Amino acid sequence: MTDHAEQHASPTELTASFTELYGTAPEGVWAAPGRVNLIGEYTDFNDGFVMPLALPHTARAAVARRTDGELRLHSTDVPGGVVQLRVDELAPHAGHGWAAYPAGVVWALREAGHEITGADIQLSSTVPTGAGLSSSAALEVVTGLALSDLFGLGLTAAELAVLAQRAENAFVGVPCGVMDQMASACCTDGHALHLDTRDLTQRQVPFDLAAQGLRLLVVDTRVKHALGDGAYAERRAGCEEGARLLGIRTLRELPYAELGTALDTLAASGADESVVRYVRHVVGDNQRVEQVIGLLDAGQVRAAGPVLTAGHVSLRDDLRVSCAELDLVVEAANAAGALGARMTGGGFGGSAIVLVEESQADTVAKSVQEAFAAAGYAAPGVFPAVPSAGARRLV
């Protein structure tokens, strides 16, 4: 197994590279993590429930204020020089590649009435990109936290998350829900975050797998299928259409006990077959979050495994956002003795999570890797998901 988290640039190293790049020392260094979502997928933009946990992998930012309106951005992970922008000229959908994520946060802060007069930012991240582990949210949240601290904005973690989501929605143009940013901003060490995305109420749920003799593996398939382009937005629109046909504001308002009747109503109304499937998945996954919460509260973590697998089946068959590689992870892991497994994140590639007995972790990981080799796929990355702290200042 590998662990990208071990490759973090230290605050001292990031401070040194900032100083070399910009000719002056930063005012501090901040970190914000990526995440995996234990259960509750495509529910956040339906005002539903999610249950992510932060990874030890983080985006880190060394930052210093400017007063001349200049925004200078550099990443140690991306080839190329410093991206130079003017804060008063930032505009949505203007491109900028990776730099759109931190630039979008500056734009969102200014749109919210906060006086951001410029900044120099040096970024470094160990969150794998394209793996469905919210590398973009980590960039957004770490930028927002640094600027809130430096400019004395006093924003709460939840307020930072909402601003970061606005940056991704309105500036970058990705219609994501708020889960990724809330996870990066609000998760705590040793816990999963039970988040109600309707009102952003949250509960930190103890999730000490090691104490139970368990491990949660992340399997990064290292693939991203082009089919995913635009598919997220199409599913969001389908969910909104389902809610409209049912006469409710969002699918969160449909109780699980009434799902069967609602699906019959949709079919009778001539709703598109895909809309019926999307509704079934979202309402079902809200219920699965509640199931997992109940099992964790009862100390029955192992019993959550089949719920994870059921979530994957729904994502594969109803939402249709899985792919051959993700399906193979779930199939091979469960066949090798895993307690349960499912894709996590937006799908069409990216990562899956696997709940295993600690004693079986290496065997299951090897079985998945052998299955990929037999199928002719590139070797996946496998590492443990250790519930970690949310965004914070390092120095």
C-alpha positions as CSV (number, residue, x, y, z in Angstrom):
1,M,0.0,0.0,0.0
2,T,1.1,3.6,-0.6
3,D,0.3,6.8,1.2
4,H,0.6,10.1,-0.6
5,A,0.2,11.9,2.8
6,E,3.8,11.0,3.7
7,Q,5.0,13.3,0.9
8,H,3.8,16.6,2.4
9,A,6.0,19.6,2.1
10,S,6.7,20.7,5.6
11,P,5.7,24.3,6.7
12,T,9.4,25.1,6.8
13,E,9.9,23.8,3.2
14,L,6.9,25.7,2.0
15,T,8.0,28.9,3.7
16,A,11.4,28.5,2.1
17,S,10.0,28.0,-1.4
18,F,7.6,30.9,-0.9
19,T,10.4,33.2,0.1
20,E,12.6,32.1,-2.8
21,L,9.7,32.7,-5.2
22,Y,8.3,36.0,-4.0
23,G,11.3,37.5,-2.3
24,T,9.7,37.8,1.1
25,A,8.6,35.5,3.9
26,P,4.9,34.4,4.1
27,E,2.8,35.5,7.1
28,G,1.8,31.9,7.8
29,V,1.1,28.4,6.5
30,W,-2.3,26.7,6.4
31,A,-3.6,23.2,5.5
32,A,-7.0,21.8,4.4
33,P,-7.6,18.1,3.7
34,G,-9.2,16.1,1.0
35,R,-11.9,13.7,1.9
36,V,-13.6,10.4,1.3
37,N,-17.3,10.0,1.7
38,L,-18.3,7.0,3.7
39,I,-21.9,7.1,2.5
40,G,-24.4,9.5,1.0
41,E,-23.5,10.2,-2.7
42,Y,-25.3,12.8,-4.9
43,T,-27.4,13.7,-1.9
44,D,-25.9,17.0,-1.0
45,F,-27.4,19.1,-3.8
46,N,-30.8,17.5,-2.8
47,D,-30.6,18.9,0.7
48,G,-29.8,15.4,1.9
49,F,-27.5,13.6,4.3
50,V,-23.8,12.8,3.8
51,M,-21.1,11.3,6.0
52,P,-17.5,12.2,4.8
53,L,-14.3,12.0,6.7
54,A,-11.1,14.1,6.2
55,L,-8.0,12.4,4.9
56,P,-4.4,13.1,6.1
57,H,-3.7,14.3,2.6
58,T,-3.9,18.1,2.5
59,A,-3.5,21.1,0.3
60,R,-1.1,23.6,2.0
61,A,-0.8,27.3,1.4
62,A,1.9,29.8,2.4
63,V,0.3,33.2,2.1
64,A,1.2,36.9,2.5
65,R,-1.1,39.9,2.1
66,R,-0.7,42.5,-0.6
67,T,-2.2,46.0,-0.7
68,D,-1.8,46.7,-4.4
69,G,-4.7,44.6,-5.7
70,E,-2.3,42.0,-7.2
71,L,-3.1,38.3,-6.7
72,R,-0.1,36.0,-7.4
73,L,-0.6,32.2,-7.4
74,H,1.8,29.4,-7.7
75,S,1.6,25.7,-7.2
76,T,4.6,23.4,-6.6
77,D,2.5,20.6,-8.2
78,V,1.7,22.2,-11.6
79,P,4.3,23.0,-14.3
80,G,4.5,26.7,-15.1
81,G,5.2,30.0,-13.5
82,V,3.3,32.3,-11.3
83,V,-0.3,33.2,-12.3
84,Q,-0.7,36.9,-11.9
85,L,-4.2,38.4,-11.6
86,R,-5.9,41.6,-10.4
87,V,-8.5,41.1,-7.6
88,D,-10.8,43.8,-9.1
89,E,-10.7,42.1,-12.5
90,L,-11.6,38.6,-11.4
91,A,-14.6,37.3,-13.4
92,P,-16.5,34.0,-13.5
93,H,-15.7,31.4,-16.2
94,A,-12.5,33.2,-17.3
95,G,-10.4,30.1,-17.3
96,H,-7.1,30.2,-15.4
97,G,-6.9,26.4,-15.1
98,W,-6.0,25.1,-11.6
99,A,-5.6,28.7,-10.4
100,A,-9.4,29.3,-10.9
101,Y,-10.0,27.5,-7.5
102,P,-8.1,29.8,-5.3
103,A,-8.9,32.8,-7.5
104,G,-12.5,31.9,-7.2
105,V,-12.3,32.1,-3.4
106,V,-10.9,35.6,-3.6
107,W,-13.7,36.6,-5.9
108,A,-16.3,35.0,-3.6
109,L,-14.9,36.8,-0.6
110,R,-15.0,40.1,-2.4
111,E,-18.5,39.5,-3.7
112,A,-19.6,38.8,-0.1
113,G,-18.3,42.3,0.9
114,H,-14.9,41.4,2.3
115,E,-12.0,43.7,1.4
116,I,-9.3,41.5,0.0
117,T,-6.6,43.7,-1.3
118,G,-4.4,41.1,-2.8
119,A,-2.1,38.2,-1.8
120,D,0.9,36.1,-2.7
121,I,0.1,32.4,-2.4
122,Q,2.3,29.3,-2.8
123,L,0.3,26.0,-2.8
124,S,1.4,22.4,-2.5
125,S,-1.0,19.4,-2.2
126,T,-0.8,15.7,-1.6
127,V,-4.5,15.2,-2.3
128,P,-4.5,13.0,-5.5
129,T,-6.1,14.9,-8.3
130,G,-8.8,13.3,-10.4
131,A,-9.3,10.6,-7.7
132,G,-12.6,11.9,-6.5
133,L,-11.1,12.9,-3.2
134,S,-11.9,16.7,-3.4
135,S,-8.5,18.1,-4.3
136,S,-10.3,21.2,-5.6
137,A,-12.2,21.8,-2.3
138,A,-9.0,21.5,-0.4
139,L,-7.4,24.2,-2.5
140,E,-10.5,26.4,-2.0
141,V,-10.8,25.9,1.7
142,V,-7.1,26.4,2.5
143,T,-7.2,29.7,0.5
144,G,-10.3,30.9,2.3
145,L,-9.0,30.0,5.7
146,A,-5.7,31.8,5.1
147,L,-7.3,34.9,3.8
148,S,-9.9,34.9,6.6
149,D,-7.1,34.8,9.2
150,L,-4.8,37.3,7.5
151,F,-7.6,39.9,6.8
152,G,-9.3,39.4,10.1
153,L,-12.6,38.3,8.6
154,G,-13.5,35.9,11.5
155,L,-15.4,33.5,9.2
156,T,-16.6,30.2,10.8
157,A,-15.6,26.9,9.2
158,A,-19.1,26.5,7.8
159,E,-19.1,30.0,6.4
160,L,-15.8,29.3,4.7
161,A,-17.2,26.1,3.2
162,V,-20.2,27.9,1.8
163,L,-18.0,30.6,0.2
164,A,-15.7,28.0,-1.2
165,Q,-18.7,26.2,-2.7
166,R,-19.8,29.5,-4.3
167,A,-16.4,29.8,-5.8
168,E,-16.7,26.4,-7.4
169,N,-20.3,26.9,-8.5
170,A,-20.3,30.4,-9.8
171,F,-16.6,31.1,-10.6
172,V,-15.2,27.8,-11.8
173,G,-18.6,26.6,-13.1
174,V,-19.0,23.2,-11.4
175,P,-22.5,22.7,-9.9
176,C,-21.3,20.8,-6.9
177,G,-23.1,20.5,-3.6
178,V,-21.5,21.7,-0.3
179,M,-20.3,18.4,1.1
180,D,-16.7,18.5,-0.2
181,Q,-16.0,22.0,1.2
182,M,-17.8,21.3,4.5
183,A,-15.7,18.1,5.0
184,S,-12.5,19.9,4.3
185,A,-13.4,22.8,6.6
186,C,-15.2,21.0,9.4
187,C,-14.1,17.4,9.9
188,T,-12.2,16.5,13.1
189,D,-9.6,13.9,13.9
190,G,-10.9,10.4,14.5
191,H,-14.4,11.2,13.4
192,A,-16.8,11.1,10.4
193,L,-19.0,14.1,9.8
194,H,-22.7,13.5,9.8
195,L,-23.9,16.6,7.8
196,D,-27.4,17.7,7.1
197,T,-26.8,19.7,3.9
198,R,-30.2,21.4,4.2
199,D,-29.3,23.5,7.3
200,L,-25.6,22.6,7.6
201,T,-26.2,21.1,11.1
202,Q,-23.4,18.6,11.8
203,R,-22.4,16.0,14.2
204,Q,-19.0,14.5,14.7
205,V,-19.4,10.8,14.9
206,P,-16.5,8.8,16.5
207,F,-14.9,6.6,13.8
208,D,-11.9,4.9,15.4
209,L,-11.6,1.9,13.1
210,A,-8.2,0.8,14.5
211,A,-9.8,0.3,18.0
212,Q,-12.3,-2.1,16.4
213,G,-9.6,-4.0,14.5
214,L,-10.8,-2.5,11.2
215,R,-9.4,-0.5,8.3
216,L,-11.0,1.6,5.6
217,L,-9.0,1.4,2.4
218,V,-9.1,3.9,-0.5
219,V,-8.5,2.4,-3.9
220,D,-7.6,5.1,-6.5
221,T,-8.4,3.5,-9.9
222,R,-6.2,6.2,-11.5
223,V,-8.8,6.6,-14.3
224,K,-11.2,9.3,-15.2
225,H,-13.6,8.5,-18.0
226,A,-14.8,11.3,-20.3
227,L,-18.3,10.1,-19.9
228,G,-18.3,12.1,-16.6
229,D,-18.1,15.4,-18.4
230,G,-21.5,17.0,-17.9
231,A,-22.9,13.9,-16.3
232,Y,-23.0,15.5,-12.9
233,A,-25.0,18.4,-14.1
234,E,-27.4,16.1,-16.0
235,R,-28.1,14.1,-12.8
236,R,-28.6,17.2,-10.8
237,A,-31.1,18.5,-13.3
238,G,-32.8,15.1,-13.3
239,C,-33.2,15.2,-9.5
240,E,-34.6,18.7,-9.6
241,E,-37.1,17.5,-12.3
242,G,-38.1,14.6,-10.0
243,A,-38.8,16.9,-7.1
244,R,-40.8,19.3,-9.4
245,L,-43.0,16.4,-10.6
246,L,-43.6,15.3,-7.0
247,G,-44.5,18.8,-5.9
248,I,-41.7,19.2,-3.4
249,R,-38.8,21.6,-3.2
250,T,-36.0,19.0,-3.0
251,L,-35.8,15.2,-2.8
252,R,-34.9,15.5,0.9
253,E,-38.6,16.2,1.6
254,L,-39.6,12.7,0.3
255,P,-39.6,10.2,3.3
256,Y,-38.1,6.8,2.5
257,A,-41.4,5.2,3.6
258,E,-43.1,7.0,0.8
259,L,-40.6,6.2,-1.9
260,G,-42.5,3.3,-3.6
261,T,-45.7,5.5,-3.9
262,A,-43.6,8.4,-5.3
263,L,-41.9,6.2,-7.9
264,D,-45.3,5.0,-9.0
265,T,-46.5,8.6,-9.3
266,L,-43.5,9.5,-11.4
267,A,-44.0,6.6,-13.7
268,A,-47.7,7.4,-14.1
269,S,-46.8,11.1,-14.9
270,G,-44.7,10.0,-17.8
271,A,-41.4,11.0,-16.2
272,D,-38.3,10.0,-17.9
273,E,-37.0,6.6,-16.8
274,S,-33.7,8.2,-15.7
275,V,-35.6,10.6,-13.4
276,V,-37.3,7.7,-11.6
277,R,-33.9,6.0,-11.1
278,Y,-32.3,9.2,-9.8
279,V,-35.1,9.7,-7.2
280,R,-34.8,6.1,-6.1
281,H,-31.0,6.5,-5.5
282,V,-31.1,9.8,-3.7
283,V,-33.9,8.8,-1.3
284,G,-32.3,5.4,-0.8
285,D,-28.9,6.9,-0.1
286,N,-30.3,9.3,2.5
287,Q,-31.8,6.2,4.2
288,R,-28.4,4.4,4.0
289,V,-26.7,7.3,5.8
290,E,-29.2,7.0,8.6
291,Q,-28.6,3.2,8.7
292,V,-24.8,3.7,9.0
293,I,-25.2,6.3,11.7
294,G,-27.4,3.9,13.7
295,L,-24.9,1.1,13.3
296,L,-21.9,3.3,14.4
297,D,-23.8,4.6,17.4
298,A,-24.6,1.0,18.3
299,G,-20.9,0.0,18.0
300,Q,-21.8,-2.3,15.0
301,V,-19.3,-1.0,12.5
302,R,-18.9,-4.3,10.7
303,A,-22.6,-4.4,9.9
304,A,-22.1,-1.1,7.9
305,G,-20.2,-3.1,5.3
306,P,-23.3,-4.4,3.4
307,V,-24.8,-1.0,3.5
308,L,-21.7,0.4,1.7
309,T,-22.1,-2.3,-1.0
310,A,-25.8,-1.6,-1.4
311,G,-24.9,2.0,-1.9
312,H,-22.5,1.0,-4.7
313,V,-25.2,-1.1,-6.4
314,S,-27.5,1.9,-6.4
315,L,-24.8,4.2,-7.8
316,R,-24.0,1.6,-10.5
317,D,-27.6,0.7,-11.5
318,D,-29.8,3.7,-10.6
319,L,-27.5,6.7,-10.9
320,R,-25.2,5.0,-13.4
321,V,-22.1,6.8,-12.4
322,S,-19.8,3.8,-11.9
323,C,-17.4,2.3,-14.4
324,A,-15.8,-1.1,-15.0
325,E,-12.8,-0.3,-12.8
326,L,-14.8,0.8,-9.8
327,D,-17.1,-2.2,-10.2
328,L,-14.0,-4.4,-10.3
329,V,-12.7,-2.9,-7.0
330,V,-16.0,-3.7,-5.3
331,E,-16.3,-7.2,-6.8
332,A,-12.7,-8.2,-6.1
333,A,-12.6,-6.7,-2.6
334,N,-15.8,-8.4,-1.5
335,A,-14.8,-11.7,-3.0
336,A,-11.5,-11.5,-1.0
337,G,-13.3,-11.1,2.2
338,A,-14.0,-7.4,2.6
339,L,-16.9,-6.4,4.8
340,G,-18.2,-4.0,2.1
341,A,-17.1,-1.6,-0.6
342,R,-18.4,1.2,-2.9
343,M,-17.3,3.9,-5.2
344,T,-16.9,7.3,-3.5
345,G,-17.2,10.7,-5.1
346,G,-18.6,11.7,-8.5
347,G,-17.8,8.5,-10.2
348,F,-16.8,7.6,-13.8
349,G,-13.4,6.7,-12.4
350,G,-11.8,8.1,-9.3
351,S,-11.8,6.1,-6.1
352,A,-13.6,3.4,-4.1
353,I,-13.6,2.7,-0.4
354,V,-13.3,-0.8,1.1
355,L,-14.1,-1.7,4.7
356,V,-11.9,-4.6,5.9
357,E,-10.7,-6.4,9.0
358,E,-7.3,-5.0,9.7
359,S,-5.9,-8.5,9.5
360,Q,-7.3,-8.9,5.9
361,A,-6.2,-5.5,4.6
362,D,-3.1,-6.6,2.8
363,T,-4.8,-9.7,1.3
364,V,-7.8,-7.7,0.0
365,A,-5.5,-4.9,-1.4
366,K,-3.4,-7.6,-3.2
367,S,-6.6,-9.3,-4.6
368,V,-7.8,-6.0,-6.0
369,Q,-4.4,-5.2,-7.6
370,E,-4.2,-8.7,-9.1
371,A,-7.8,-8.3,-10.5
372,F,-6.7,-5.1,-12.2
373,A,-3.6,-6.7,-13.6
374,A,-5.7,-9.6,-15.0
375,A,-8.1,-7.2,-16.6
376,G,-5.3,-5.3,-18.2
377,Y,-5.8,-2.1,-16.1
378,A,-3.0,0.1,-14.7
379,A,-2.2,-0.7,-11.1
380,P,-4.5,1.1,-8.7
381,G,-3.2,3.1,-5.7
382,V,-4.3,1.7,-2.3
383,F,-3.9,3.5,1.0
384,P,-5.7,3.6,4.4
385,A,-8.2,6.4,5.0
386,V,-7.4,7.7,8.5
387,P,-10.1,10.1,9.8
388,S,-8.1,13.3,10.1
389,A,-8.4,17.0,11.1
390,G,-10.1,19.6,9.0
391,A,-8.6,22.9,7.9
392,R,-6.2,24.6,10.3
393,R,-3.3,27.0,10.6
394,L,0.0,25.2,10.8
395,V,2.3,28.2,11.6
